[in-house]
Amino acid sequence: MGAPLAKHPHILFGACCALALGLGVGRPASAQSDQPAFADQHGHVEAPFAAMSDAALAMRDSIVAIARAQIGHRYRYGGESPKHGFDCSGLVRYVMSILDVQLPRTARQQGALGLAIARDTSELLPGDLLTFSKGKRGVSHIAIYVGNGRYVHASKKAGKVIETSIDRTHSPLYRMWNGGRRIVPADDGAAGLAPATSAIPPTLDDTLDTSRR
């Protein structure tokens, strides 16, 4: 991981902030420090989400930090780097590759990975993927959930990587939103990818987001 990070010092800074300093970037409101702590039967105080390992939280915080570091980079069909731009799945693949997690190239393939999460923001965790589709065509757009009802994605309409709210009911993407996919297990981010549900042959056309967003 050292070589890719060395080329992108701003990404290294974001990842180090999340991993070394333990910032609560993008965590659900219930995981923030202003929430009440709980004591077990021995009087030991435990913070909410204590069951989730530190490794999982650090991994999720890093995904959020790296994704947000790409905001403003241009949209480009087939792109998967800050230098050349991103399309939706190229952004997701790039962010995860910085953390040595290798994903397939297309939105459809990525949308088949991991565990399915309901179309409900209360069920999502930062670092989950959001999938979008039109009718029965399968996943045509994918994004990274960053917490608090917000996500980062490469927007064709905006022409760049942006962060936006999932609750924008007037947006076509709100109606197209299927739910989420959890590729970082909730209990231990060091365990690697959650099991894939299927394998789909890659086609570059799958990366194209056909929605107007």
C-alpha positions as CSV (number, residue, x, y, z in Angstrom):
1,M,0.0,0.0,0.0
2,G,3.0,2.3,0.5
3,A,3.6,2.9,-3.2
4,P,0.1,4.1,-4.2
5,L,-0.1,6.3,-1.1
6,A,3.3,7.9,-1.7
7,K,2.0,9.2,-5.0
8,H,-1.0,10.8,-3.3
9,P,0.1,12.6,-0.1
10,H,-3.4,14.2,0.4
11,I,-4.8,10.7,0.5
12,L,-2.2,9.5,2.9
13,F,-3.0,12.4,5.2
14,G,-6.8,11.6,5.1
15,A,-6.1,7.9,5.8
16,C,-3.7,8.6,8.6
17,C,-6.1,11.0,10.2
18,A,-8.8,8.3,10.3
19,L,-6.5,5.4,11.2
20,A,-4.0,7.0,13.6
21,L,-6.0,9.7,15.3
22,G,-9.3,7.8,15.4
23,L,-11.5,10.6,14.0
24,G,-15.1,9.8,13.8
25,V,-15.4,10.8,10.1
26,G,-18.8,9.9,8.8
27,R,-19.8,7.6,11.6
28,P,-23.5,7.4,12.5
29,A,-24.7,9.9,15.0
30,S,-25.1,7.2,17.6
31,A,-21.3,6.5,17.4
32,Q,-20.3,10.1,18.1
33,S,-18.8,11.2,21.4
34,D,-21.9,13.2,22.4
35,Q,-23.9,10.1,22.8
36,P,-24.2,8.5,26.3
37,A,-21.9,5.7,27.3
38,F,-23.1,2.5,28.9
39,A,-21.8,0.6,31.9
40,D,-21.6,-3.2,32.1
41,Q,-22.4,-5.3,35.2
42,H,-18.9,-4.5,36.5
43,G,-19.2,-0.8,36.1
44,H,-16.9,-0.5,33.1
45,V,-18.0,2.2,30.8
46,E,-18.5,1.2,27.1
47,A,-19.2,3.5,24.2
48,P,-22.0,2.7,21.7
49,F,-20.9,0.4,18.9
50,A,-18.4,-1.2,21.3
51,A,-19.2,-4.6,19.7
52,M,-17.8,-3.3,16.4
53,S,-14.0,-3.8,16.4
54,D,-11.6,-0.9,16.3
55,A,-10.2,-2.4,13.0
56,A,-13.6,-2.2,11.4
57,L,-14.2,1.3,12.5
58,A,-10.7,2.4,11.3
59,M,-11.3,0.7,8.0
60,R,-14.6,2.5,7.5
61,D,-13.2,5.9,8.6
62,S,-10.4,5.4,6.1
63,I,-12.8,4.7,3.2
64,V,-14.8,7.8,4.1
65,A,-11.6,10.0,4.3
66,I,-10.2,8.8,1.0
67,A,-13.6,9.1,-0.8
68,R,-14.0,12.7,0.4
69,A,-10.4,13.5,-0.7
70,Q,-11.6,12.8,-4.3
71,I,-14.4,15.4,-4.2
72,G,-13.9,17.9,-7.0
73,H,-12.1,15.6,-9.4
74,R,-13.7,15.5,-12.8
75,Y,-16.1,12.9,-14.0
76,R,-14.8,10.8,-16.9
77,Y,-16.4,7.7,-18.4
78,G,-14.0,4.8,-17.8
79,G,-11.8,6.8,-15.5
80,E,-10.4,5.4,-12.3
81,S,-7.7,7.9,-11.0
82,P,-7.5,11.5,-9.7
83,K,-5.3,12.4,-12.7
84,H,-7.6,11.0,-15.4
85,G,-11.0,11.4,-13.6
86,F,-13.5,8.9,-12.4
87,D,-16.7,7.3,-13.3
88,C,-18.9,5.8,-10.6
89,S,-17.3,2.4,-10.3
90,G,-13.8,3.7,-11.0
91,L,-14.1,5.9,-8.0
92,V,-15.2,3.0,-5.7
93,R,-12.5,0.8,-7.1
94,Y,-9.8,3.4,-6.6
95,V,-10.8,4.2,-3.0
96,M,-10.7,0.6,-2.0
97,S,-7.5,-0.1,-3.8
98,I,-5.7,2.5,-1.7
99,L,-6.6,0.2,1.3
100,D,-5.4,-2.9,-0.6
101,V,-8.9,-4.1,-1.2
102,Q,-9.3,-5.1,-4.9
103,L,-12.7,-4.8,-6.4
104,P,-14.0,-5.7,-9.9
105,R,-14.2,-2.9,-12.4
106,T,-17.9,-2.4,-13.1
107,A,-20.9,-1.1,-11.1
108,R,-22.8,-4.3,-11.8
109,Q,-20.0,-6.5,-10.5
110,Q,-19.4,-4.3,-7.4
111,G,-23.1,-4.3,-6.7
112,A,-23.1,-8.1,-6.4
113,L,-20.4,-8.1,-3.7
114,G,-20.9,-8.5,0.0
115,L,-24.0,-8.5,2.1
116,A,-27.3,-6.8,0.9
117,I,-28.5,-3.9,3.1
118,A,-32.1,-2.7,3.1
119,R,-33.1,0.6,1.5
120,D,-32.9,2.3,4.9
121,T,-30.3,4.8,6.1
122,S,-30.6,3.5,9.7
123,E,-29.2,0.2,8.5
124,L,-26.2,1.6,6.7
125,L,-22.7,2.1,8.0
126,P,-20.0,4.4,6.6
127,G,-18.1,2.6,4.0
128,D,-21.0,0.7,2.7
129,L,-21.7,0.9,-1.1
130,L,-25.0,2.3,-2.4
131,T,-26.5,0.8,-5.6
132,F,-28.8,2.4,-8.0
133,S,-30.6,0.9,-11.0
134,K,-33.3,1.6,-13.6
135,G,-36.0,-1.0,-13.8
136,K,-34.7,-4.5,-14.4
137,R,-31.4,-3.4,-16.1
138,G,-29.4,-4.2,-13.0
139,V,-27.0,-1.9,-11.2
140,S,-26.1,1.1,-13.3
141,H,-24.6,3.5,-10.7
142,I,-22.7,3.0,-7.4
143,A,-21.6,5.3,-4.6
144,I,-19.9,5.3,-1.2
145,Y,-22.0,6.0,1.9
146,V,-20.2,8.3,4.3
147,G,-22.7,8.5,7.1
148,N,-25.5,10.8,8.3
149,G,-27.6,10.2,5.2
150,R,-24.8,11.3,2.8
151,Y,-22.8,9.7,0.0
152,V,-19.9,10.4,-2.3
153,H,-20.1,9.5,-6.0
154,A,-18.8,10.4,-9.4
155,S,-21.7,12.4,-10.9
156,K,-22.0,12.5,-14.7
157,K,-24.5,15.4,-14.4
158,A,-22.3,17.5,-12.1
159,G,-19.2,16.5,-14.1
160,K,-17.2,15.7,-11.0
161,V,-17.0,13.8,-7.8
162,I,-19.5,15.2,-5.3
163,E,-21.0,14.6,-1.9
164,T,-24.8,14.7,-1.6
165,S,-27.7,13.7,0.6
166,I,-29.5,10.5,-0.1
167,D,-32.8,12.2,1.1
168,R,-33.1,14.5,-1.9
169,T,-36.4,13.1,-3.0
170,H,-36.5,15.2,-6.2
171,S,-33.4,13.5,-7.5
172,P,-33.8,10.7,-9.9
173,L,-31.2,8.8,-7.9
174,Y,-33.5,8.7,-4.9
175,R,-36.0,6.8,-6.8
176,M,-33.3,4.5,-8.3
177,W,-31.7,3.7,-5.0
178,N,-31.9,0.0,-4.3
179,G,-30.1,-0.2,-1.0
180,G,-26.6,-1.0,0.1
181,R,-23.9,-3.6,-0.1
182,R,-21.6,-4.2,2.9
183,I,-18.1,-5.3,1.8
184,V,-16.4,-4.4,5.1
185,P,-17.8,-6.8,7.7
186,A,-19.5,-5.0,10.6
187,D,-17.5,-6.9,13.2
188,D,-13.9,-6.8,12.0
189,G,-12.7,-4.7,9.1
190,A,-9.4,-6.7,9.1
191,A,-11.3,-9.8,8.0
192,G,-11.4,-8.7,4.3
193,L,-14.3,-8.7,2.0
194,A,-17.7,-10.0,3.0
195,P,-18.6,-13.0,0.8
196,A,-19.6,-12.2,-2.8
197,T,-23.1,-13.2,-3.8
198,S,-22.3,-13.9,-7.4
199,A,-19.8,-13.5,-10.2
200,I,-20.7,-11.4,-13.3
201,P,-18.5,-11.2,-16.4
202,P,-17.1,-7.6,-16.8
203,T,-18.2,-5.2,-19.5
204,L,-17.1,-1.6,-19.5
205,D,-20.6,-0.5,-20.4
206,D,-21.7,-1.5,-16.9
207,T,-19.7,1.4,-15.5
208,L,-21.8,4.0,-17.3
209,D,-24.4,5.7,-15.1
210,T,-27.4,6.3,-17.3
211,S,-29.3,8.3,-14.8
212,R,-29.5,12.1,-14.8
213,R,-28.2,13.1,-11.4
